[in-house]
Amino acid sequence: VTESCHRASQNQQQLEAVEKKLAGIAAQQENLHKDYALIGRLAEVANGKNTSKLSLHRFVLGVLLDDVLISARQRLLHMSKGRYQLLRREDVGDRRSSSGLDLVVEDAFSGKTRPVATLSGGESFMAALALALGLSEVVQAYAGGIRLDALFVDEGFGSLDPESLDLAINTLLDLQSGGRMVGIISHVPELKERIDIRLDIETDRSGSRVLPVLS
């Protein structure tokens, strides 16, 4: 009887130890569940499962784009003689990966906004140039004042009417007068009259050659 009581006491102690260990594991699981729920919710919000349907990386890109548009909007407004402004389209119902980063143009002539895809070839070039210049300024500002002293524009001038071409060239000349080096790659003959220093490419049967021109 004494031995049986001793074994029963040992078993009880073992059961109590197991019970205590299980209680500790249960407490750990509950804490892990709480942590998982919090981290899981943060992950859902970062991936766009929120009231704005906007992921974290698109939100950050949108903030950067807004900074670019502050400068680009003014440049396009000047080049279009007060007609166009670039805006960011915000559509909560749009679940595409690019949602929140789409651009629209505000047309002062019609008083309405419309997709940038509706711009003509010349207007699209001016919008692209305005965005490039705006991006250049933002990069310089974010880089702690590091200057981007060179800008190259490859084609696009051929789609501009004479008045728009003049406005685009004047914008680039303003940059040049501000100390920036502006390089233009184009086949538009009218540009030759406005560019004092250039490299002309001539081609004949013997091949191509570069002719430096200093007007």
CYANA upper distance limits for C-alpha pairs under 8 A (distance plus 0.5 A):
  1 VAL  CA      5 CYS  CA      6.70
  2 THR  CA      6 HIS  CA      6.72
  3 GLU  CA      7 ARG  CA      6.77
  4 SER  CA      8 ALA  CA      6.61
  5 CYS  CA      9 SER  CA      6.60
  6 HIS  CA     10 GLN  CA      6.79
  7 ARG  CA     11 ASN  CA      6.63
  8 ALA  CA     12 GLN  CA      6.61
  9 SER  CA     13 GLN  CA      6.74
 10 GLN  CA     14 GLN  CA      6.68
 11 ASN  CA     15 LEU  CA      6.55
 12 GLN  CA     16 GLU  CA      6.57
 13 GLN  CA     17 ALA  CA      6.65
 14 GLN  CA     18 VAL  CA      6.64
 15 LEU  CA     19 GLU  CA      6.48
 16 GLU  CA     20 LYS  CA      6.56
 17 ALA  CA     21 LYS  CA      6.65
 18 VAL  CA     22 LEU  CA      6.55
 19 GLU  CA     23 ALA  CA      6.63
 20 LYS  CA     24 GLY  CA      6.82
 21 LYS  CA     25 ILE  CA      6.77
 22 LEU  CA     26 ALA  CA      6.56
 23 ALA  CA     27 ALA  CA      6.73
 24 GLY  CA     28 GLN  CA      6.74
 25 ILE  CA     29 GLN  CA      6.62
 26 ALA  CA     30 GLU  CA      6.69
 27 ALA  CA     31 ASN  CA      6.81
 28 GLN  CA     32 LEU  CA      6.61
 29 GLN  CA     33 HIS  CA      6.47
 30 GLU  CA     34 LYS  CA      6.79
 31 ASN  CA     35 ASP  CA      6.71
 32 LEU  CA     36 TYR  CA      6.43
 33 HIS  CA     37 ALA  CA      6.52
 34 LYS  CA     38 LEU  CA      6.78
 35 ASP  CA     39 ILE  CA      6.58
 36 TYR  CA     40 GLY  CA      6.12
 37 ALA  CA     41 ARG  CA      6.54
 38 LEU  CA     42 LEU  CA      6.78
 39 ILE  CA     43 ALA  CA      6.62
 40 GLY  CA     44 GLU  CA      6.70
 41 ARG  CA     45 VAL  CA      6.74
 42 LEU  CA     46 ALA  CA      6.61
 43 ALA  CA     47 ASN  CA      6.58
 44 GLU  CA     48 GLY  CA      6.87
 44 GLU  CA     49 LYS  CA      5.61
 44 GLU  CA     50 ASN  CA      7.99
 45 VAL  CA     49 LYS  CA      5.45
 45 VAL  CA     50 ASN  CA      5.85
 45 VAL  CA     55 SER  CA      7.36
 45 VAL  CA     56 LEU  CA      7.99
 46 ALA  CA     54 LEU  CA      8.48
 46 ALA  CA     55 SER  CA      5.56
 46 ALA  CA     56 LEU  CA      5.11
 46 ALA  CA     57 HIS  CA      8.12
 47 ASN  CA     54 LEU  CA      7.93
 47 ASN  CA     55 SER  CA      5.07
 47 ASN  CA     56 LEU  CA      6.96
 48 GLY  CA     52 SER  CA      7.99
 48 GLY  CA     53 LYS  CA      5.31
 48 GLY  CA     54 LEU  CA      4.95
 48 GLY  CA     55 SER  CA      4.26
 48 GLY  CA     56 LEU  CA      7.45
 49 LYS  CA     53 LYS  CA      6.25
 49 LYS  CA     54 LEU  CA      7.87
 49 LYS  CA     55 SER  CA      7.96
 50 ASN  CA     54 LEU  CA      7.41
 52 SER  CA     92 VAL  CA      6.04
 53 LYS  CA     92 VAL  CA      6.51
 53 LYS  CA     93 GLY  CA      7.93
 53 LYS  CA     94 ASP  CA      8.41
 53 LYS  CA     95 ARG  CA      7.32
 54 LEU  CA     58 ARG  CA      6.98
 54 LEU  CA     59 PHE  CA      6.93
 54 LEU  CA     92 VAL  CA      8.26
 54 LEU  CA     99 SER  CA      8.03
 54 LEU  CA    100 GLY  CA      7.67
 55 SER  CA     59 PHE  CA      6.66
 56 LEU  CA     60 VAL  CA      6.77
 57 HIS  CA     61 LEU  CA      6.65
 58 ARG  CA     62 GLY  CA      6.38
 58 ARG  CA     98 SER  CA      8.18
 58 ARG  CA     99 SER  CA      8.29
 58 ARG  CA    100 GLY  CA      7.24
 58 ARG  CA    101 LEU  CA      7.78
 59 PHE  CA     63 VAL  CA      6.86
 59 PHE  CA    100 GLY  CA      7.99
 60 VAL  CA     64 LEU  CA      6.95
 61 LEU  CA     65 LEU  CA      6.52
 61 LEU  CA    101 LEU  CA      8.03
 62 GLY  CA     66 ASP  CA      6.60
 62 GLY  CA    100 GLY  CA      7.04
 62 GLY  CA    101 LEU  CA      6.48
 63 VAL  CA     67 ASP  CA      7.07
 64 LEU  CA     68 VAL  CA      6.97
 65 LEU  CA     69 LEU  CA      6.59
 65 LEU  CA    101 LEU  CA      8.07
 66 ASP  CA     70 ILE  CA      6.84
 66 ASP  CA     88 ARG  CA      7.96
 67 ASP  CA     71 SER  CA      7.73
 67 ASP  CA    138 VAL  CA      7.23
 68 VAL  CA     72 ALA  CA      6.62
 68 VAL  CA    131 LEU  CA      7.39
 68 VAL  CA    134 GLY  CA      5.40
 68 VAL  CA    135 LEU  CA      5.75
 68 VAL  CA    137 GLU  CA      8.20
 68 VAL  CA    138 VAL  CA      6.51
 69 LEU  CA     73 ARG  CA      5.87
 69 LEU  CA     86 LEU  CA      7.23
 69 LEU  CA     87 LEU  CA      7.62
 69 LEU  CA    131 LEU  CA      7.56
 69 LEU  CA    134 GLY  CA      7.13
 70 ILE  CA     74 GLN  CA      7.41
 70 ILE  CA    134 GLY  CA      8.04
 71 SER  CA     75 ARG  CA      7.02
 71 SER  CA    130 ALA  CA      8.35
 71 SER  CA    131 LEU  CA      8.49
 71 SER  CA    133 LEU  CA      8.23
 71 SER  CA    134 GLY  CA      5.35
 71 SER  CA    137 GLU  CA      8.15
 72 ALA  CA     76 LEU  CA      6.59
 72 ALA  CA     86 LEU  CA      7.81
 72 ALA  CA    127 ALA  CA      8.39
 72 ALA  CA    130 ALA  CA      5.16
 72 ALA  CA    131 LEU  CA      5.50
 72 ALA  CA    132 ALA  CA      8.30
 72 ALA  CA    133 LEU  CA      7.21
 72 ALA  CA    134 GLY  CA      5.14
 72 ALA  CA    135 LEU  CA      8.39
 73 ARG  CA     77 LEU  CA      6.53
 73 ARG  CA     85 GLN  CA      5.68
 73 ARG  CA     86 LEU  CA      5.76
 73 ARG  CA     87 LEU  CA      8.21
 73 ARG  CA    130 ALA  CA      7.76
 74 GLN  CA     78 HIS  CA      6.75
 74 GLN  CA     85 GLN  CA      7.92
 75 ARG  CA     79 MET  CA      6.69
 75 ARG  CA    130 ALA  CA      6.01
 76 LEU  CA     80 SER  CA      6.34
 76 LEU  CA     84 TYR  CA      6.92
 76 LEU  CA     85 GLN  CA      6.81
 76 LEU  CA     86 LEU  CA      8.05
 76 LEU  CA    126 MET  CA      7.07
 76 LEU  CA    127 ALA  CA      6.53
 76 LEU  CA    130 ALA  CA      6.00
 77 LEU  CA     81 LYS  CA      6.53
 77 LEU  CA     82 GLY  CA      5.25
 77 LEU  CA     83 ARG  CA      6.72
 77 LEU  CA     84 TYR  CA      5.88
 77 LEU  CA     85 GLN  CA      6.15
 78 HIS  CA     82 GLY  CA      6.41
 79 MET  CA    126 MET  CA      7.48
 79 MET  CA    164 SER  CA      7.53
 79 MET  CA    167 LEU  CA      5.93
 79 MET  CA    168 ALA  CA      6.88
 79 MET  CA    171 THR  CA      8.14
 80 SER  CA     84 TYR  CA      6.53
 80 SER  CA    123 GLU  CA      8.38
 80 SER  CA    126 MET  CA      8.34
 80 SER  CA    164 SER  CA      7.86
 82 GLY  CA    108 ALA  CA      7.83
 83 ARG  CA    106 GLU  CA      8.44
 83 ARG  CA    107 ASP  CA      6.21
 83 ARG  CA    108 ALA  CA      5.40
 83 ARG  CA    109 PHE  CA      6.82
 84 TYR  CA    105 VAL  CA      6.76
 84 TYR  CA    106 GLU  CA      6.05
 84 TYR  CA    107 ASP  CA      5.54
 84 TYR  CA    108 ALA  CA      6.82
 85 GLN  CA    105 VAL  CA      6.05
 85 GLN  CA    106 GLU  CA      5.60
 85 GLN  CA    107 ASP  CA      7.46
 86 LEU  CA    103 LEU  CA      7.25
 86 LEU  CA    104 VAL  CA      6.53
 86 LEU  CA    105 VAL  CA      5.22
 86 LEU  CA    106 GLU  CA      6.88
 86 LEU  CA    127 ALA  CA      8.32
 87 LEU  CA    103 LEU  CA      6.18
 87 LEU  CA    104 VAL  CA      5.83
 87 LEU  CA    105 VAL  CA      6.46
 87 LEU  CA    106 GLU  CA      7.56
 88 ARG  CA    100 GLY  CA      7.78
 88 ARG  CA    101 LEU  CA      7.02
 88 ARG  CA    102 ASP  CA      6.44
 88 ARG  CA    103 LEU  CA      5.06
 88 ARG  CA    104 VAL  CA      6.59
 89 ARG  CA    100 GLY  CA      6.89
 89 ARG  CA    101 LEU  CA      7.54
 89 ARG  CA    102 ASP  CA      5.97
 89 ARG  CA    103 LEU  CA      5.91
 89 ARG  CA    104 VAL  CA      6.48
 90 GLU  CA     99 SER  CA      8.08
 90 GLU  CA    100 GLY  CA      5.83
 90 GLU  CA    101 LEU  CA      8.39
 90 GLU  CA    102 ASP  CA      8.24
 91 ASP  CA     99 SER  CA      7.75
 91 ASP  CA    100 GLY  CA      7.38
 94 ASP  CA     99 SER  CA      6.42
 95 ARG  CA     99 SER  CA      6.66
 98 SER  CA    102 ASP  CA      7.28
103 LEU  CA    115 PRO  CA      7.30
103 LEU  CA    116 VAL  CA      6.88
104 VAL  CA    113 THR  CA      6.84
104 VAL  CA    114 ARG  CA      5.99
104 VAL  CA    115 PRO  CA      5.02
104 VAL  CA    116 VAL  CA      5.61
105 VAL  CA    113 THR  CA      5.93
105 VAL  CA    114 ARG  CA      6.00
105 VAL  CA    115 PRO  CA      6.64
105 VAL  CA    116 VAL  CA      6.12
106 GLU  CA    111 GLY  CA      7.66
106 GLU  CA    112 LYS  CA      6.39
106 GLU  CA    113 THR  CA      4.72
106 GLU  CA    114 ARG  CA      7.07
107 ASP  CA    111 GLY  CA      6.12
107 ASP  CA    112 LYS  CA      6.14
107 ASP  CA    113 THR  CA      6.45
107 ASP  CA    114 ARG  CA      8.12
108 ALA  CA    112 LYS  CA      7.69
114 ARG  CA    118 THR  CA      7.59
115 PRO  CA    119 LEU  CA      8.36
116 VAL  CA    124 SER  CA      7.96
117 ALA  CA    124 SER  CA      8.45
119 LEU  CA    123 GLU  CA      6.02
119 LEU  CA    124 SER  CA      6.06
120 SER  CA    124 SER  CA      6.41
121 GLY  CA    125 PHE  CA      6.78
121 GLY  CA    159 SER  CA      6.13
121 GLY  CA    160 LEU  CA      7.92
122 GLY  CA    126 MET  CA      6.92
122 GLY  CA    156 GLY  CA      8.08
122 GLY  CA    157 PHE  CA      8.08
122 GLY  CA    159 SER  CA      5.21
122 GLY  CA    160 LEU  CA      4.90
122 GLY  CA    161 ASP  CA      7.65
122 GLY  CA    164 SER  CA      8.01
123 GLU  CA    127 ALA  CA      6.74
123 GLU  CA    160 LEU  CA      8.11
124 SER  CA    128 ALA  CA      6.57
125 PHE  CA    129 LEU  CA      6.56
125 PHE  CA    156 GLY  CA      6.48
125 PHE  CA    157 PHE  CA      8.07
125 PHE  CA    159 SER  CA      8.17
125 PHE  CA    160 LEU  CA      8.41
126 MET  CA    130 ALA  CA      6.58
126 MET  CA    168 ALA  CA      7.53
127 ALA  CA    131 LEU  CA      6.70
128 ALA  CA    132 ALA  CA      6.62
129 LEU  CA    133 LEU  CA      6.70
130 ALA  CA    134 GLY  CA      6.58
131 LEU  CA    135 LEU  CA      6.48
132 ALA  CA    136 SER  CA      6.66
133 LEU  CA    137 GLU  CA      6.88
134 GLY  CA    138 VAL  CA      6.81
135 LEU  CA    139 VAL  CA      6.57
136 SER  CA    140 GLN  CA      6.81
136 SER  CA    148 LEU  CA      7.51
137 GLU  CA    141 ALA  CA      6.74
138 VAL  CA    142 TYR  CA      6.53
139 VAL  CA    143 ALA  CA      6.44
140 GLN  CA    144 GLY  CA      7.22
140 GLN  CA    145 GLY  CA      5.92
140 GLN  CA    146 ILE  CA      5.81
140 GLN  CA    147 ARG  CA      6.12
140 GLN  CA    148 LEU  CA      7.08
141 ALA  CA    145 GLY  CA      5.93
141 ALA  CA    146 ILE  CA      7.97
148 LEU  CA    180 ARG  CA      8.29
149 ASP  CA    179 GLY  CA      7.82
149 ASP  CA    180 ARG  CA      5.27
149 ASP  CA    181 MET  CA      6.32
150 ALA  CA    180 ARG  CA      6.32
150 ALA  CA    181 MET  CA      5.10
150 ALA  CA    182 VAL  CA      6.33
150 ALA  CA    183 GLY  CA      8.01
151 LEU  CA    180 ARG  CA      7.92
151 LEU  CA    181 MET  CA      6.74
151 LEU  CA    182 VAL  CA      5.37
151 LEU  CA    183 GLY  CA      6.56
152 PHE  CA    182 VAL  CA      6.34
152 PHE  CA    183 GLY  CA      4.96
152 PHE  CA    184 ILE  CA      6.24
152 PHE  CA    185 ILE  CA      8.02
153 VAL  CA    182 VAL  CA      8.29
153 VAL  CA    183 GLY  CA      6.75
153 VAL  CA    184 ILE  CA      5.42
153 VAL  CA    185 ILE  CA      6.63
154 ASP  CA    184 ILE  CA      6.60
154 ASP  CA    185 ILE  CA      5.19
154 ASP  CA    186 SER  CA      7.00
155 GLU  CA    184 ILE  CA      7.95
155 GLU  CA    185 ILE  CA      6.12
155 GLU  CA    186 SER  CA      5.29
155 GLU  CA    187 HIS  CA      7.95
156 GLY  CA    160 LEU  CA      8.13
156 GLY  CA    186 SER  CA      8.15
157 PHE  CA    165 LEU  CA      7.07
157 PHE  CA    186 SER  CA      7.54
157 PHE  CA    188 VAL  CA      7.27
158 GLY  CA    186 SER  CA      8.43
158 GLY  CA    187 HIS  CA      8.10
158 GLY  CA    188 VAL  CA      6.37
160 LEU  CA    164 SER  CA      6.08
160 LEU  CA    165 LEU  CA      5.79
161 ASP  CA    165 LEU  CA      6.43
162 PRO  CA    166 ASP  CA      6.67
163 GLU  CA    167 LEU  CA      6.92
164 SER  CA    168 ALA  CA      6.66
165 LEU  CA    169 ILE  CA      6.62
166 ASP  CA    170 ASN  CA      6.58
167 LEU  CA    171 THR  CA      6.74
168 ALA  CA    172 LEU  CA      6.96
169 ILE  CA    173 LEU  CA      6.58
169 ILE  CA    194 ARG  CA      8.47
170 ASN  CA    174 ASP  CA      6.57
171 THR  CA    175 LEU  CA      7.04
172 LEU  CA    176 GLN  CA      6.82
172 LEU  CA    182 VAL  CA      7.38
173 LEU  CA    177 SER  CA      6.63
174 ASP  CA    178 GLY  CA      6.78
175 LEU  CA    179 GLY  CA      7.25
175 LEU  CA    180 ARG  CA      6.09
175 LEU  CA    181 MET  CA      8.29
175 LEU  CA    182 VAL  CA      7.96
176 GLN  CA    180 ARG  CA      5.20
176 GLN  CA    181 MET  CA      6.24
176 GLN  CA    182 VAL  CA      6.67
186 SER  CA    191 LEU  CA      8.43
188 VAL  CA    192 LYS  CA      8.25
189 PRO  CA    193 GLU  CA      8.21
190 GLU  CA    194 ARG  CA      7.77
191 LEU  CA    195 ILE  CA      6.76
192 LYS  CA    196 ASP  CA      8.15
196 ASP  CA    213 VAL  CA      8.04
196 ASP  CA    214 LEU  CA      6.39
196 ASP  CA    215 SER  CA      5.28
197 ILE  CA    212 PRO  CA      8.23
197 ILE  CA    213 VAL  CA      6.26
197 ILE  CA    214 LEU  CA      5.34
197 ILE  CA    215 SER  CA      6.85
198 ARG  CA    212 PRO  CA      6.63
198 ARG  CA    213 VAL  CA      5.81
198 ARG  CA    214 LEU  CA      7.35
199 LEU  CA    210 VAL  CA      6.80
199 LEU  CA    211 LEU  CA      6.07
199 LEU  CA    212 PRO  CA      5.11
199 LEU  CA    213 VAL  CA      6.45
200 ASP  CA    210 VAL  CA      6.29
200 ASP  CA    211 LEU  CA      5.52
200 ASP  CA    212 PRO  CA      6.86
200 ASP  CA    213 VAL  CA      7.54
201 ILE  CA    208 SER  CA      7.26
201 ILE  CA    209 ARG  CA      6.31
201 ILE  CA    210 VAL  CA      5.31
201 ILE  CA    211 LEU  CA      6.76
202 GLU  CA    208 SER  CA      6.07
202 GLU  CA    209 ARG  CA      6.03
202 GLU  CA    210 VAL  CA      7.06
202 GLU  CA    211 LEU  CA      7.95
203 THR  CA    207 GLY  CA      6.06
203 THR  CA    208 SER  CA      4.72
203 THR  CA    209 ARG  CA      7.03
204 ASP  CA    208 SER  CA      6.94
